[in-house]
Amino acid sequence: MKFIHAADIHLDSALRGLERYEGAPVEEIRSATRRAFDNLVQLAIDEQVAFVLLAGDLYDGDWKDYNTGLYLVGQMQRLHDASIPVFIVAGNHDAASQITKSLRLPDNVTLFSTRKPETVILDDVDVAIHGQGFSTRAVTEDLSRGYPQGDAQYFNIGLLHTSLDGKPGHEPYAPCSVDGLRSRGYDYWALGHVHQREVISKDPWIVFPGNVQGRHIRETGPKGCTLVSVDNGIVNSVEHVDLDVMRWTQCEVDISTSDSLDDLYEDVRTRLQQIVDEADGRSVAVRIVLLGKTPLHAQLHAGAERLKQEVRALCNGFGSAGMWLEKLSIKSAPAPGDDEAVSSDEALGGLLGVIRKLEVDDAAAASLLDEVAALGGKLPPELRSGDDGYDPADPQQLEDILEDVKELLVNRLLATEGGG
């Protein structure tokens, strides 16, 4: 027997953090979540699985129109025609959708109750599936406590949308513990909510499959579902299968040996080619980070906009694959002695040194975080969701911003001294 465990589909969710520009693969991303879900349905049919489990967040909150629902019905009908049942628990995003509650799905789809745990018995494969969905967006109690004990006559599966014991970047919804899940006596826990694939335990199997399609730069790498094979009531394989059609990646390029901009561009081009090769034909959204001590440091910061456009042109050069520059981040440092070579003015040199040594103590940083968070609370929801990779509560991101400010001050001073 085989089954598919997937979660966090977020149908028709917009991919975020991507700036439109000439040559960017706009058409490639408009239907990315749907095409990834198409791949999931096709995989289920090709593998002739016994059933499909969807552990929450099938939707992305309220739909803009009924097209999302019509698309879903069509995909569920494909599985119906292949005699593949589907079992779904609602997640926090599903609970926020009003249209979802009136959607009529084919009879091969079981949507578990949001009021209490339910159990569905599949006698033909000796499987018992236990599940409960979210009734509201913010479920703070441990739903797993209400799940029944496993029945030794069956292969028992727990279907649950949960933050488990807390995961960075995810709301602490339906929290529970590994020990609590083990106490139910199930053979496999099919979890959802956390967008990074993770095998929490192998005895029993407790798995987050991750989402099927990355949506922003914090969701990098391969995305897909988990294909599980069971023989005589024993799990004999748990395999990740890629489903994504567009991949997000962060590419660090060491430019410490780049003596000219031509050298730098060639180093970047080489890394981009590696990324394209690893993407196996998928489109790629890439954040490029330039690192290392280099004599080009001041030149890169002073000409940052031109540099960005040149790197975009490099990305466009991989047209058949489809590559999108999500962001260019310059994290280089001056080569030893560069400051002294650039400025012989004692006062200016001293000011440069003071700026570079500026640090924010913990108390000041905490105060800044509070102020930034307060400001973020006044922004529209779509701008403060954090999906573009910025989290106002992350001290590391605040530190990165302060470092960028320091570099801006330094290079403005250097440009002023040089007549710029």
Buried (B, 14 or more C-beta within 10 A) or exposed (E): BBBBBBBBBBBBBBBBBBEEBEBBBEEBBEBBBBBBBBBBBEBBBEBEBBBBBBBBBBBBBEBEEEEBBEBBBEBBBBBBEBEBBBBBBBBBBBBBBEBBEEBEBBEBBBBBEBEEBBBBEBEEEBBBBBBBBBEEBEBEEBBBEEBBEBBEEBBBBBBBBBBBEEBEEBBBBBBBEBEBBBBBBBBBBBBBBBBBBEEBEEEBBBBBBBBBBBBBBBBBBBBBBBBBBBEEBEBEEBEBBBBBBBBBBBBEBBBBEBEEBEBBBEBBBEBBBEBBEEBEEBBBBBBBBBBBBBBBBBBBBBBBEEBBEBBBEBBBBBEEBBBBBBBBBBBBBBBEEBBEEBBEEEEBBEBBEEBBEEEBEEEEBEEBBEEBEEEBEEEEEEEBEBBBBBBBEBBEBBEEEBEBEBBEBBBEBBEEBEEE
